[in-house]
Amino acid sequence: MASHSAIDIGITSAQREGIAAALSQRLQIHEKTAWMLRSLLEN
């Protein structure tokens, strides 16, 4: 199994921040979608 340092080679801090922001946005979209689906199923 590769270590974290081996995986991080070539990935800058700015790129990691961008990846984190993109994943955070995607999570928010999934949470909103899940909320909407639960709301529809309750009615």
Backbone hydrogen bonds in HBPLUS format (Angstrom, degrees):
<---DONOR---> <-ACCEPTOR-->    atom                        ^
c    i                          cat <-CA-CA->   ^        H-A-AA   ^      H-
h    n   atom  resd res      DA  || num        DHA   H-A  angle D-A-AA Bond
n    s   type  num  typ     dist DA aas  dist angle  dist       angle   num
A0006-ALA N   A0003-SER O   3.13 MM   3  5.27 124.2  2.46  98.3 111.9     1
A0007-ILE N   A0003-SER O   3.12 MM   4  6.46 150.5  2.22 147.8 156.2     2
A0008-ASP N   A0004-HIS O   2.91 MM   4  6.07 152.2  1.98 151.8 159.2     3
A0011-ILE N   A0008-ASP O   3.01 MM   3  5.38 166.1  2.03 136.0 135.9     4
A0016-ARG N   A0012-THR O   2.99 MM   4  6.34 156.0  2.05 150.3 156.9     5
A0017-GLU N   A0013-SER O   2.95 MM   4  6.24 155.0  2.01 149.0 155.9     6
A0018-GLY N   A0014-ALA O   2.93 MM   4  6.18 151.8  2.01 143.9 151.8     7
A0019-ILE N   A0015-GLN O   2.87 MM   4  6.12 156.0  1.93 150.3 156.6     8
A0020-ALA N   A0016-ARG O   2.90 MM   4  6.10 159.5  1.94 147.8 153.5     9
A0021-ALA N   A0017-GLU O   2.92 MM   4  6.13 155.0  1.98 145.6 152.3    10
A0022-ALA N   A0018-GLY O   2.95 MM   4  6.15 159.5  1.99 147.3 152.8    11
A0023-LEU N   A0019-ILE O   2.93 MM   4  6.15 161.7  1.96 152.4 157.2    12
A0024-SER N   A0020-ALA O   2.93 MM   4  6.06 151.7  2.01 143.6 151.8    13
A0025-GLN N   A0021-ALA O   2.96 MM   4  6.20 158.5  2.00 149.6 154.7    14
A0026-ARG N   A0022-ALA O   2.98 MM   4  6.21 158.5  2.03 147.0 153.1    15
A0027-LEU N   A0023-LEU O   2.92 MM   4  6.11 155.1  1.99 146.0 152.5    16
A0028-GLN N   A0024-SER O   3.02 MM   4  6.30 155.3  2.09 146.7 153.1    17
A0029-ILE N   A0025-GLN O   3.03 MM   4  6.34 153.7  2.10 148.3 155.2    18
A0030-HIS N   A0026-ARG O   2.99 MM   4  6.29 159.6  2.03 150.5 155.7    19
A0031-GLU N   A0027-LEU O   2.88 MM   4  6.11 159.2  1.92 152.3 158.2    20
A0032-LYS N   A0028-GLN O   2.97 MM   4  6.15 158.9  2.01 147.5 152.9    21
A0033-THR N   A0029-ILE O   2.92 MM   4  6.12 162.1  1.95 150.6 155.8    22
A0034-ALA N   A0030-HIS O   2.86 MM   4  6.02 160.9  1.90 150.0 155.3    23
A0035-TRP N   A0031-GLU O   2.96 MM   4  6.15 154.7  2.03 144.1 151.0    24
A0036-MET N   A0032-LYS O   2.93 MM   4  6.22 160.7  1.97 151.1 156.0    25
A0037-LEU N   A0033-THR O   2.93 MM   4  6.17 161.8  1.96 153.3 158.0    26
A0038-ARG N   A0034-ALA O   2.94 MM   4  6.13 162.1  1.97 149.7 154.6    27
A0039-SER N   A0035-TRP O   2.92 MM   4  6.11 156.0  1.98 148.5 155.6    28
A0040-LEU N   A0036-MET O   2.97 MM   4  6.24 154.8  2.04 148.4 154.7    29
A0041-LEU N   A0037-LEU O   2.99 MM   4  6.21 153.8  2.06 148.3 155.4    30
A0042-GLU N   A0038-ARG O   3.08 MM   4  6.26 137.9  2.27 143.9 154.0    31
